Amino acid sequence: MSNKASADQADSGQKVFTLQELAQHDGLNGAPAYLAIHGIVYDVTRVKLLKDGLHHDVLPGKDVSDLFIHNNAILNRLPVIGKLG
């Protein structure tokens, strides 16, 4: 799935998150872990590198578009939960 496909999926009736709502999904205390990257919210709950918090300045529950250093292929493996509104 390309980023365009991911963006289309986020546009097709999925949840629109505010930054405050996204912050509640920080992976702590059993909460799911979500990240926003370029307006799309991804579920990173099962990403082991993020399980206990910070990885390369990336912290779940945040918009990390400016910090995302990997190529976009890694995003294609993550479930799209919604979009940032």
PDB file of N, CA, C and O in Angstrom, chain B, residues numbered from 101:
ATOM      1  N   MET B 101       0.845  -1.170   0.000  1.00  0.00           N
ATOM      2  CA  MET B 101       0.000   0.000   0.000  1.00  0.00           C
ATOM      3  C   MET B 101       0.894   1.237   0.000  1.00  0.00           C
ATOM      4  O   MET B 101       1.811   1.328   0.816  1.00  0.00           O
ATOM      5  N   SER B 102       0.652   2.170  -0.878  1.00  0.00           N
ATOM      6  CA  SER B 102       1.438   3.385  -0.941  1.00  0.00           C
ATOM      7  C   SER B 102       0.929   4.391   0.076  1.00  0.00           C
ATOM      8  O   SER B 102      -0.127   4.195   0.678  1.00  0.00           O
ATOM      9  N   ASN B 103       1.688   5.478   0.269  1.00  0.00           N
ATOM     10  CA  ASN B 103       1.214   6.532   1.167  1.00  0.00           C
ATOM     11  C   ASN B 103      -0.090   7.125   0.665  1.00  0.00           C
ATOM     12  O   ASN B 103      -0.954   7.489   1.462  1.00  0.00           O
ATOM     13  N   LYS B 104      -0.244   7.226  -0.668  1.00  0.00           N
ATOM     14  CA  LYS B 104      -1.499   7.726  -1.208  1.00  0.00           C
ATOM     15  C   LYS B 104      -2.632   6.792  -0.827  1.00  0.00           C
ATOM     16  O   LYS B 104      -3.710   7.249  -0.448  1.00  0.00           O
ATOM     17  N   ALA B 105      -2.400   5.484  -0.923  1.00  0.00           N
ATOM     18  CA  ALA B 105      -3.431   4.528  -0.521  1.00  0.00           C
ATOM     19  C   ALA B 105      -3.724   4.677   0.963  1.00  0.00           C
ATOM     20  O   ALA B 105      -4.882   4.597   1.372  1.00  0.00           O
ATOM     21  N   SER B 106      -2.695   4.892   1.774  1.00  0.00           N
ATOM     22  CA  SER B 106      -2.904   5.094   3.204  1.00  0.00           C
ATOM     23  C   SER B 106      -3.718   6.350   3.445  1.00  0.00           C
ATOM     24  O   SER B 106      -4.613   6.359   4.290  1.00  0.00           O
ATOM     25  N   ALA B 107      -3.415   7.410   2.710  1.00  0.00           N
ATOM     26  CA  ALA B 107      -4.158   8.656   2.868  1.00  0.00           C
ATOM     27  C   ALA B 107      -5.605   8.461   2.442  1.00  0.00           C
ATOM     28  O   ALA B 107      -6.517   8.962   3.100  1.00  0.00           O
ATOM     29  N   ASP B 108      -5.826   7.735   1.341  1.00  0.00           N
ATOM     30  CA  ASP B 108      -7.196   7.466   0.903  1.00  0.00           C
ATOM     31  C   ASP B 108      -7.944   6.660   1.945  1.00  0.00           C
ATOM     32  O   ASP B 108      -9.124   6.910   2.189  1.00  0.00           O
ATOM     33  N   GLN B 109      -7.278   5.695   2.564  1.00  0.00           N
ATOM     34  CA  GLN B 109      -7.906   4.885   3.594  1.00  0.00           C
ATOM     35  C   GLN B 109      -8.301   5.770   4.775  1.00  0.00           C
ATOM     36  O   GLN B 109      -9.386   5.606   5.331  1.00  0.00           O
ATOM     37  N   ALA B 110      -7.441   6.696   5.159  1.00  0.00           N
ATOM     38  CA  ALA B 110      -7.737   7.586   6.270  1.00  0.00           C
ATOM     39  C   ALA B 110      -8.903   8.498   5.923  1.00  0.00           C
ATOM     40  O   ALA B 110      -9.648   8.908   6.813  1.00  0.00           O
ATOM     41  N   ASP B 111      -9.076   8.825   4.637  1.00  0.00           N
ATOM     42  CA  ASP B 111     -10.165   9.698   4.226  1.00  0.00           C
ATOM     43  C   ASP B 111     -11.500   8.973   4.126  1.00  0.00           C
ATOM     44  O   ASP B 111     -12.540   9.623   4.015  1.00  0.00           O
ATOM     45  N   SER B 112     -11.497   7.651   4.162  1.00  0.00           N
ATOM     46  CA  SER B 112     -12.735   6.907   3.913  1.00  0.00           C
ATOM     47  C   SER B 112     -13.475   6.570   5.205  1.00  0.00           C
ATOM     48  O   SER B 112     -13.699   5.400   5.515  1.00  0.00           O
ATOM     49  N   GLY B 113     -13.851   7.603   5.953  1.00  0.00           N
ATOM     50  CA  GLY B 113     -14.702   7.403   7.107  1.00  0.00           C
ATOM     51  C   GLY B 113     -13.995   7.011   8.386  1.00  0.00           C
ATOM     52  O   GLY B 113     -14.663   6.677   9.364  1.00  0.00           O
ATOM     53  N   GLN B 114     -12.669   7.037   8.421  1.00  0.00           N
ATOM     54  CA  GLN B 114     -11.981   6.713   9.656  1.00  0.00           C
ATOM     55  C   GLN B 114     -11.966   7.934  10.572  1.00  0.00           C
ATOM     56  O   GLN B 114     -12.252   9.052  10.144  1.00  0.00           O
ATOM     57  N   LYS B 115     -11.635   7.703  11.811  1.00  0.00           N
ATOM     58  CA  LYS B 115     -11.650   8.735  12.839  1.00  0.00           C
ATOM     59  C   LYS B 115     -10.694   9.878  12.512  1.00  0.00           C
ATOM     60  O   LYS B 115      -9.595   9.668  11.999  1.00  0.00           O
ATOM     61  N   VAL B 116     -11.137  11.080  12.821  1.00  0.00           N
ATOM     62  CA  VAL B 116     -10.285  12.262  12.731  1.00  0.00           C
ATOM     63  C   VAL B 116      -9.873  12.604  14.160  1.00  0.00           C
ATOM     64  O   VAL B 116     -10.721  12.845  15.019  1.00  0.00           O
ATOM     65  N   PHE B 117      -8.562  12.622  14.405  1.00  0.00           N
ATOM     66  CA  PHE B 117      -8.006  12.861  15.734  1.00  0.00           C
ATOM     67  C   PHE B 117      -7.572  14.306  15.890  1.00  0.00           C
ATOM     68  O   PHE B 117      -6.993  14.885  14.970  1.00  0.00           O
ATOM     69  N   THR B 118      -7.845  14.892  17.044  1.00  0.00           N
ATOM     70  CA  THR B 118      -7.208  16.150  17.422  1.00  0.00           C
ATOM     71  C   THR B 118      -5.871  15.790  18.061  1.00  0.00           C
ATOM     72  O   THR B 118      -5.632  14.625  18.381  1.00  0.00           O
ATOM     73  N   LEU B 119      -5.009  16.766  18.247  1.00  0.00           N
ATOM     74  CA  LEU B 119      -3.740  16.502  18.927  1.00  0.00           C
ATOM     75  C   LEU B 119      -3.973  16.037  20.359  1.00  0.00           C
ATOM     76  O   LEU B 119      -3.212  15.225  20.886  1.00  0.00           O
ATOM     77  N   GLN B 120      -5.029  16.555  20.987  1.00  0.00           N
ATOM     78  CA  GLN B 120      -5.354  16.148  22.353  1.00  0.00           C
ATOM     79  C   GLN B 120      -5.801  14.691  22.408  1.00  0.00           C
ATOM     80  O   GLN B 120      -5.414  13.958  23.319  1.00  0.00           O
ATOM     81  N   GLU B 121      -6.606  14.267  21.446  1.00  0.00           N
ATOM     82  CA  GLU B 121      -7.036  12.867  21.391  1.00  0.00           C
ATOM     83  C   GLU B 121      -5.853  11.946  21.092  1.00  0.00           C
ATOM     84  O   GLU B 121      -5.726  10.874  21.683  1.00  0.00           O
ATOM     85  N   LEU B 122      -5.001  12.367  20.184  1.00  0.00           N
ATOM     86  CA  LEU B 122      -3.814  11.578  19.842  1.00  0.00           C
ATOM     87  C   LEU B 122      -2.936  11.390  21.077  1.00  0.00           C
ATOM     88  O   LEU B 122      -2.388  10.307  21.282  1.00  0.00           O
ATOM     89  N   ALA B 123      -2.798  12.415  21.889  1.00  0.00           N
ATOM     90  CA  ALA B 123      -1.947  12.363  23.083  1.00  0.00           C
ATOM     91  C   ALA B 123      -2.417  11.304  24.079  1.00  0.00           C
ATOM     92  O   ALA B 123      -1.617  10.816  24.878  1.00  0.00           O
ATOM     93  N   GLN B 124      -3.680  10.948  24.046  1.00  0.00           N
ATOM     94  CA  GLN B 124      -4.218   9.922  24.947  1.00  0.00           C
ATOM     95  C   GLN B 124      -3.774   8.519  24.540  1.00  0.00           C
ATOM     96  O   GLN B 124      -3.923   7.573  25.313  1.00  0.00           O
ATOM     97  N   HIS B 125      -3.237   8.382  23.351  1.00  0.00           N
ATOM     98  CA  HIS B 125      -2.803   7.084  22.818  1.00  0.00           C
ATOM     99  C   HIS B 125      -1.282   7.009  22.825  1.00  0.00           C
ATOM    100  O   HIS B 125      -0.636   6.912  21.781  1.00  0.00           O
ATOM    101  N   ASP B 126      -0.730   7.057  24.037  1.00  0.00           N
ATOM    102  CA  ASP B 126       0.716   7.113  24.208  1.00  0.00           C
ATOM    103  C   ASP B 126       1.340   5.767  24.552  1.00  0.00           C
ATOM    104  O   ASP B 126       2.549   5.687  24.772  1.00  0.00           O
ATOM    105  N   GLY B 127       0.538   4.713  24.602  1.00  0.00           N
ATOM    106  CA  GLY B 127       1.045   3.378  24.883  1.00  0.00           C
ATOM    107  C   GLY B 127       1.305   3.098  26.356  1.00  0.00           C
ATOM    108  O   GLY B 127       1.758   2.008  26.704  1.00  0.00           O
ATOM    109  N   LEU B 128       1.028   4.054  27.217  1.00  0.00           N
ATOM    110  CA  LEU B 128       1.274   3.875  28.641  1.00  0.00           C
ATOM    111  C   LEU B 128       0.048   3.297  29.345  1.00  0.00           C
ATOM    112  O   LEU B 128      -1.088   3.540  28.937  1.00  0.00           O
ATOM    113  N   ASN B 129       0.290   2.540  30.392  1.00  0.00           N
ATOM    114  CA  ASN B 129      -0.787   1.973  31.222  1.00  0.00           C
ATOM    115  C   ASN B 129      -1.812   1.187  30.414  1.00  0.00           C
ATOM    116  O   ASN B 129      -3.010   1.241  30.696  1.00  0.00           O
ATOM    117  N   GLY B 130      -1.336   0.460  29.411  1.00  0.00           N
ATOM    118  CA  GLY B 130      -2.224  -0.383  28.625  1.00  0.00           C
ATOM    119  C   GLY B 130      -2.941   0.314  27.480  1.00  0.00           C
ATOM    120  O   GLY B 130      -3.696  -0.323  26.747  1.00  0.00           O
ATOM    121  N   ALA B 131      -2.715   1.610  27.316  1.00  0.00           N
ATOM    122  CA  ALA B 131      -3.347   2.348  26.210  1.00  0.00           C
ATOM    123  C   ALA B 131      -2.684   1.964  24.895  1.00  0.00           C
ATOM    124  O   ALA B 131      -1.496   1.642  24.877  1.00  0.00           O
ATOM    125  N   PRO B 132      -3.435   1.993  23.790  1.00  0.00           N
ATOM    126  CA  PRO B 132      -2.796   1.769  22.495  1.00  0.00           C
ATOM    127  C   PRO B 132      -1.829   2.913  22.187  1.00  0.00           C
ATOM    128  O   PRO B 132      -1.958   4.009  22.733  1.00  0.00           O
ATOM    129  N   ALA B 133      -0.867   2.651  21.315  1.00  0.00           N
ATOM    130  CA  ALA B 133       0.123   3.646  20.928  1.00  0.00           C
ATOM    131  C   ALA B 133      -0.106   4.050  19.474  1.00  0.00           C
ATOM    132  O   ALA B 133      -0.023   3.218  18.571  1.00  0.00           O
ATOM    133  N   TYR B 134      -0.392   5.327  19.256  1.00  0.00           N
ATOM    134  CA  TYR B 134      -0.620   5.854  17.923  1.00  0.00           C
ATOM    135  C   TYR B 134       0.387   6.966  17.642  1.00  0.00           C
ATOM    136  O   TYR B 134       0.823   7.672  18.551  1.00  0.00           O
ATOM    137  N   LEU B 135       0.748   7.110  16.362  1.00  0.00           N
ATOM    138  CA  LEU B 135       1.586   8.205  15.886  1.00  0.00           C
ATOM    139  C   LEU B 135       0.913   8.847  14.690  1.00  0.00           C
ATOM    140  O   LEU B 135       0.267   8.164  13.896  1.00  0.00           O
ATOM    141  N   ALA B 136       1.057  10.148  14.557  1.00  0.00           N
ATOM    142  CA  ALA B 136       0.629  10.838  13.346  1.00  0.00           C
ATOM    143  C   ALA B 136       1.872  11.172  12.533  1.00  0.00           C
ATOM    144  O   ALA B 136       2.842  11.727  13.049  1.00  0.00           O
ATOM    145  N   ILE B 137       1.822  10.825  11.260  1.00  0.00           N
ATOM    146  CA  ILE B 137       2.915  11.134  10.341  1.00  0.00           C
ATOM    147  C   ILE B 137       2.289  11.668   9.061  1.00  0.00           C
ATOM    148  O   ILE B 137       1.548  10.961   8.379  1.00  0.00           O
ATOM    149  N   HIS B 138       2.592  12.913   8.743  1.00  0.00           N
ATOM    150  CA  HIS B 138       2.067  13.582   7.549  1.00  0.00           C
ATOM    151  C   HIS B 138       0.541  13.492   7.479  1.00  0.00           C
ATOM    152  O   HIS B 138      -0.032  13.229   6.422  1.00  0.00           O
ATOM    153  N   GLY B 139      -0.106  13.718   8.634  1.00  0.00           N
ATOM    154  CA  GLY B 139      -1.562  13.801   8.689  1.00  0.00           C
ATOM    155  C   GLY B 139      -2.282  12.478   8.841  1.00  0.00           C
ATOM    156  O   GLY B 139      -3.503  12.466   8.997  1.00  0.00           O
ATOM    157  N   ILE B 140      -1.574  11.368   8.801  1.00  0.00           N
ATOM    158  CA  ILE B 140      -2.194  10.050   8.935  1.00  0.00           C
ATOM    159  C   ILE B 140      -1.830   9.482  10.297  1.00  0.00           C
ATOM    160  O   ILE B 140      -0.678   9.564  10.723  1.00  0.00           O
ATOM    161  N   VAL B 141      -2.820   8.902  10.984  1.00  0.00           N
ATOM    162  CA  VAL B 141      -2.588   8.321  12.307  1.00  0.00           C
ATOM    163  C   VAL B 141      -2.424   6.814  12.152  1.00  0.00           C
ATOM    164  O   VAL B 141      -3.284   6.124  11.606  1.00  0.00           O
ATOM    165  N   TYR B 142      -1.289   6.326  12.651  1.00  0.00           N
ATOM    166  CA  TYR B 142      -0.931   4.912  12.563  1.00  0.00           C
ATOM    167  C   TYR B 142      -0.944   4.270  13.948  1.00  0.00           C
ATOM    168  O   TYR B 142      -0.627   4.915  14.948  1.00  0.00           O
ATOM    169  N   ASP B 143      -1.312   2.995  13.993  1.00  0.00           N
ATOM    170  CA  ASP B 143      -1.251   2.215  15.227  1.00  0.00           C
ATOM    171  C   ASP B 143       0.135   1.580  15.313  1.00  0.00           C
ATOM    172  O   ASP B 143       0.493   0.730  14.498  1.00  0.00           O
ATOM    173  N   VAL B 144       0.910   2.007  16.313  1.00  0.00           N
ATOM    174  CA  VAL B 144       2.260   1.472  16.506  1.00  0.00           C
ATOM    175  C   VAL B 144       2.345   0.658  17.798  1.00  0.00           C
ATOM    176  O   VAL B 144       3.432   0.439  18.333  1.00  0.00           O
ATOM    177  N   THR B 145       1.197   0.218  18.288  1.00  0.00           N
ATOM    178  CA  THR B 145       1.132  -0.522  19.545  1.00  0.00           C
ATOM    179  C   THR B 145       2.051  -1.741  19.520  1.00  0.00           C
ATOM    180  O   THR B 145       2.679  -2.056  20.531  1.00  0.00           O
ATOM    181  N   ARG B 146       2.140  -2.419  18.402  1.00  0.00           N
ATOM    182  CA  ARG B 146       2.931  -3.653  18.316  1.00  0.00           C
ATOM    183  C   ARG B 146       4.362  -3.445  17.849  1.00  0.00           C
ATOM    184  O   ARG B 146       5.091  -4.416  17.646  1.00  0.00           O
ATOM    185  N   VAL B 147       4.775  -2.203  17.676  1.00  0.00           N
ATOM    186  CA  VAL B 147       6.152  -1.912  17.275  1.00  0.00           C
ATOM    187  C   VAL B 147       7.026  -1.996  18.518  1.00  0.00           C
ATOM    188  O   VAL B 147       6.946  -1.143  19.402  1.00  0.00           O
ATOM    189  N   LYS B 148       7.854  -3.023  18.579  1.00  0.00           N
ATOM    190  CA  LYS B 148       8.643  -3.293  19.789  1.00  0.00           C
ATOM    191  C   LYS B 148       9.569  -2.145  20.164  1.00  0.00           C
ATOM    192  O   LYS B 148       9.799  -1.909  21.350  1.00  0.00           O
ATOM    193  N   LEU B 149      10.103  -1.431  19.188  1.00  0.00           N
ATOM    194  CA  LEU B 149      11.015  -0.326  19.484  1.00  0.00           C
ATOM    195  C   LEU B 149      10.323   0.827  20.206  1.00  0.00           C
ATOM    196  O   LEU B 149      10.982   1.642  20.852  1.00  0.00           O
ATOM    197  N   LEU B 150       9.002   0.898  20.098  1.00  0.00           N
ATOM    198  CA  LEU B 150       8.248   1.971  20.751  1.00  0.00           C
ATOM    199  C   LEU B 150       7.502   1.499  21.989  1.00  0.00           C
ATOM    200  O   LEU B 150       6.810   2.286  22.634  1.00  0.00           O
ATOM    201  N   LYS B 151       7.638   0.228  22.325  1.00  0.00           N
ATOM    202  CA  LYS B 151       6.859  -0.354  23.412  1.00  0.00           C
ATOM    203  C   LYS B 151       7.038   0.386  24.735  1.00  0.00           C
ATOM    204  O   LYS B 151       6.066   0.591  25.462  1.00  0.00           O
ATOM    205  N   ASP B 152       8.249   0.782  25.050  1.00  0.00           N
ATOM    206  CA  ASP B 152       8.503   1.454  26.317  1.00  0.00           C
ATOM    207  C   ASP B 152       8.731   2.954  26.154  1.00  0.00           C
ATOM    208  O   ASP B 152       9.299   3.602  27.033  1.00  0.00           O
ATOM    209  N   GLY B 153       8.290   3.492  25.037  1.00  0.00           N
ATOM    210  CA  GLY B 153       8.400   4.938  24.866  1.00  0.00           C
ATOM    211  C   GLY B 153       9.282   5.355  23.724  1.00  0.00           C
ATOM    212  O   GLY B 153       9.084   4.921  22.589  1.00  0.00           O
ATOM    213  N   LEU B 154      10.246   6.186  24.009  1.00  0.00           N
ATOM    214  CA  LEU B 154      11.039   6.909  23.038  1.00  0.00           C
ATOM    215  C   LEU B 154      11.936   6.031  22.159  1.00  0.00           C
ATOM    216  O   LEU B 154      12.596   5.112  22.645  1.00  0.00           O
ATOM    217  N   HIS B 155      11.946   6.331  20.859  1.00  0.00           N
ATOM    218  CA  HIS B 155      12.848   5.708  19.890  1.00  0.00           C
ATOM    219  C   HIS B 155      13.209   6.784  18.874  1.00  0.00           C
ATOM    220  O   HIS B 155      12.336   7.249  18.141  1.00  0.00           O
ATOM    221  N   HIS B 156      14.467   7.188  18.812  1.00  0.00           N
ATOM    222  CA  HIS B 156      14.915   8.265  17.903  1.00  0.00           C
ATOM    223  C   HIS B 156      14.060   9.521  18.053  1.00  0.00           C
ATOM    224  O   HIS B 156      13.652  10.112  17.053  1.00  0.00           O
ATOM    225  N   ASP B 157      13.789   9.926  19.265  1.00  0.00           N
ATOM    226  CA  ASP B 157      12.968  11.098  19.581  1.00  0.00           C
ATOM    227  C   ASP B 157      11.501  10.933  19.184  1.00  0.00           C
ATOM    228  O   ASP B 157      10.738  11.897  19.237  1.00  0.00           O
ATOM    229  N   VAL B 158      11.105   9.742  18.793  1.00  0.00           N
ATOM    230  CA  VAL B 158       9.711   9.461  18.435  1.00  0.00           C
ATOM    231  C   VAL B 158       9.005   8.918  19.670  1.00  0.00           C
ATOM    232  O   VAL B 158       9.407   7.899  20.231  1.00  0.00           O
ATOM    233  N   LEU B 159       7.964   9.600  20.081  1.00  0.00           N
ATOM    234  CA  LEU B 159       7.201   9.222  21.252  1.00  0.00           C
ATOM    235  C   LEU B 159       5.744   9.018  20.851  1.00  0.00           C
ATOM    236  O   LEU B 159       5.143   9.919  20.266  1.00  0.00           O
ATOM    237  N   PRO B 160       5.155   7.850  21.153  1.00  0.00           N
ATOM    238  CA  PRO B 160       3.749   7.627  20.808  1.00  0.00           C
ATOM    239  C   PRO B 160       2.850   8.709  21.399  1.00  0.00           C
ATOM    240  O   PRO B 160       3.144   9.291  22.443  1.00  0.00           O
ATOM    241  N   GLY B 161       1.741   8.959  20.696  1.00  0.00           N
ATOM    242  CA  GLY B 161       0.786   9.975  21.124  1.00  0.00           C
ATOM    243  C   GLY B 161       1.083  11.346  20.567  1.00  0.00           C
ATOM    244  O   GLY B 161       0.490  12.334  21.000  1.00  0.00           O
ATOM    245  N   LYS B 162       1.994  11.424  19.611  1.00  0.00           N
ATOM    246  CA  LYS B 162       2.436  12.713  19.059  1.00  0.00           C
ATOM    247  C   LYS B 162       2.373  12.715  17.533  1.00  0.00           C
ATOM    248  O   LYS B 162       2.302  11.665  16.894  1.00  0.00           O
ATOM    249  N   ASP B 163       2.400  13.927  16.965  1.00  0.00           N
ATOM    250  CA  ASP B 163       2.623  14.101  15.539  1.00  0.00           C
ATOM    251  C   ASP B 163       4.138  14.145  15.357  1.00  0.00           C
ATOM    252  O   ASP B 163       4.794  15.085  15.806  1.00  0.00           O
ATOM    253  N   VAL B 164       4.682  13.146  14.709  1.00  0.00           N
ATOM    254  CA  VAL B 164       6.140  13.030  14.574  1.00  0.00           C
ATOM    255  C   VAL B 164       6.603  13.223  13.128  1.00  0.00           C
ATOM    256  O   VAL B 164       7.658  12.722  12.739  1.00  0.00           O
ATOM    257  N   SER B 165       5.826  13.937  12.348  1.00  0.00           N
ATOM    258  CA  SER B 165       6.150  14.134  10.933  1.00  0.00           C
ATOM    259  C   SER B 165       7.553  14.686  10.734  1.00  0.00           C
ATOM    260  O   SER B 165       8.269  14.241   9.837  1.00  0.00           O
ATOM    261  N   ASP B 166       7.954  15.643  11.552  1.00  0.00           N
ATOM    262  CA  ASP B 166       9.274  16.263  11.396  1.00  0.00           C
ATOM    263  C   ASP B 166      10.407  15.379  11.897  1.00  0.00           C
ATOM    264  O   ASP B 166      11.570  15.627  11.581  1.00  0.00           O
ATOM    265  N   LEU B 167      10.079  14.343  12.683  1.00  0.00           N
ATOM    266  CA  LEU B 167      11.092  13.472  13.265  1.00  0.00           C
ATOM    267  C   LEU B 167      11.238  12.142  12.541  1.00  0.00           C
ATOM    268  O   LEU B 167      12.197  11.407  12.780  1.00  0.00           O
ATOM    269  N   PHE B 168      10.306  11.830  11.667  1.00  0.00           N
ATOM    270  CA  PHE B 168      10.285  10.519  11.027  1.00  0.00           C
ATOM    271  C   PHE B 168      11.442  10.403  10.047  1.00  0.00           C
ATOM    272  O   PHE B 168      11.488  11.115   9.044  1.00  0.00           O
ATOM    273  N   ILE B 169      12.388   9.493  10.343  1.00  0.00           N
ATOM    274  CA  ILE B 169      13.614   9.390   9.548  1.00  0.00           C
ATOM    275  C   ILE B 169      13.653   8.167   8.635  1.00  0.00           C
ATOM    276  O   ILE B 169      14.576   8.026   7.832  1.00  0.00           O
ATOM    277  N   HIS B 170      12.675   7.293   8.748  1.00  0.00           N
ATOM    278  CA  HIS B 170      12.673   6.068   7.940  1.00  0.00           C
ATOM    279  C   HIS B 170      12.040   6.341   6.587  1.00  0.00           C
ATOM    280  O   HIS B 170      11.351   7.342   6.395  1.00  0.00           O
ATOM    281  N   ASN B 171      12.288   5.425   5.646  1.00  0.00           N
ATOM    282  CA  ASN B 171      11.613   5.594   4.368  1.00  0.00           C
ATOM    283  C   ASN B 171      10.138   5.233   4.536  1.00  0.00           C
ATOM    284  O   ASN B 171       9.756   4.595   5.517  1.00  0.00           O
ATOM    285  N   ASN B 172       9.339   5.633   3.605  1.00  0.00           N
ATOM    286  CA  ASN B 172       7.895   5.462   3.723  1.00  0.00           C
ATOM    287  C   ASN B 172       7.437   4.010   3.657  1.00  0.00           C
ATOM    288  O   ASN B 172       6.296   3.712   4.007  1.00  0.00           O
ATOM    289  N   ALA B 173       8.306   3.102   3.215  1.00  0.00           N
ATOM    290  CA  ALA B 173       7.920   1.691   3.124  1.00  0.00           C
ATOM    291  C   ALA B 173       7.528   1.132   4.489  1.00  0.00           C
ATOM    292  O   ALA B 173       6.664   0.261   4.580  1.00  0.00           O
ATOM    293  N   ILE B 174       8.157   1.627   5.541  1.00  0.00           N
ATOM    294  CA  ILE B 174       7.817   1.135   6.877  1.00  0.00           C
ATOM    295  C   ILE B 174       6.380   1.498   7.252  1.00  0.00           C
ATOM    296  O   ILE B 174       5.724   0.760   7.987  1.00  0.00           O
ATOM    297  N   LEU B 175       5.896   2.623   6.752  1.00  0.00           N
ATOM    298  CA  LEU B 175       4.524   3.038   7.054  1.00  0.00           C
ATOM    299  C   LEU B 175       3.501   2.090   6.445  1.00  0.00           C
ATOM    300  O   LEU B 175       2.406   1.919   6.982  1.00  0.00           O
ATOM    301  N   ASN B 176       3.855   1.483   5.339  1.00  0.00           N
ATOM    302  CA  ASN B 176       2.930   0.574   4.662  1.00  0.00           C
ATOM    303  C   ASN B 176       2.631  -0.666   5.491  1.00  0.00           C
ATOM    304  O   ASN B 176       1.651  -1.365   5.236  1.00  0.00           O
ATOM    305  N   ARG B 177       3.472  -0.941   6.481  1.00  0.00           N
ATOM    306  CA  ARG B 177       3.261  -2.120   7.342  1.00  0.00           C
ATOM    307  C   ARG B 177       2.436  -1.799   8.577  1.00  0.00           C
ATOM    308  O   ARG B 177       2.085  -2.704   9.335  1.00  0.00           O
ATOM    309  N   LEU B 178       2.121  -0.533   8.793  1.00  0.00           N
ATOM    310  CA  LEU B 178       1.394  -0.121   9.992  1.00  0.00           C
ATOM    311  C   LEU B 178      -0.088   0.061   9.708  1.00  0.00           C
ATOM    312  O   LEU B 178      -0.456   0.590   8.659  1.00  0.00           O
ATOM    313  N   PRO B 179      -0.949  -0.373  10.635  1.00  0.00           N
ATOM    314  CA  PRO B 179      -2.381  -0.128  10.443  1.00  0.00           C
ATOM    315  C   PRO B 179      -2.699   1.361  10.518  1.00  0.00           C
ATOM    316  O   PRO B 179      -2.220   2.065  11.407  1.00  0.00           O
ATOM    317  N   VAL B 180      -3.509   1.829   9.580  1.00  0.00           N
ATOM    318  CA  VAL B 180      -3.980   3.211   9.586  1.00  0.00           C
ATOM    319  C   VAL B 180      -5.228   3.270  10.455  1.00  0.00           C
ATOM    320  O   VAL B 180      -6.190   2.537  10.225  1.00  0.00           O
ATOM    321  N   ILE B 181      -5.206   4.154  11.463  1.00  0.00           N
ATOM    322  CA  ILE B 181      -6.313   4.293  12.398  1.00  0.00           C
ATOM    323  C   ILE B 181      -7.222   5.449  12.019  1.00  0.00           C
ATOM    324  O   ILE B 181      -8.424   5.405  12.278  1.00  0.00           O
ATOM    325  N   GLY B 182      -6.658   6.482  11.410  1.00  0.00           N
ATOM    326  CA  GLY B 182      -7.446   7.658  11.044  1.00  0.00           C
ATOM    327  C   GLY B 182      -6.543   8.739  10.499  1.00  0.00           C
ATOM    328  O   GLY B 182      -5.498   8.470   9.907  1.00  0.00           O
ATOM    329  N   LYS B 183      -6.970   9.963  10.713  1.00  0.00           N
ATOM    330  CA  LYS B 183      -6.167  11.094  10.249  1.00  0.00           C
ATOM    331  C   LYS B 183      -6.174  12.191  11.311  1.00  0.00           C
ATOM    332  O   LYS B 183      -7.036  12.230  12.188  1.00  0.00           O
ATOM    333  N   LEU B 184      -5.204  13.062  11.206  1.00  0.00           N
ATOM    334  CA  LEU B 184      -5.080  14.187  12.115  1.00  0.00           C
ATOM    335  C   LEU B 184      -5.898  15.327  11.554  1.00  0.00           C
ATOM    336  O   LEU B 184      -5.764  15.676  10.381  1.00  0.00           O
ATOM    337  N   GLY B 185      -6.739  15.905  12.379  1.00  0.00           N
ATOM    338  CA  GLY B 185      -7.625  16.960  11.876  1.00  0.00           C
ATOM    339  C   GLY B 185      -7.315  18.312  12.424  1.00  0.00           C
ATOM    340  O   GLY B 185      -7.986  19.286  12.081  1.00  0.00           O
TER     341      GLY B 185
END
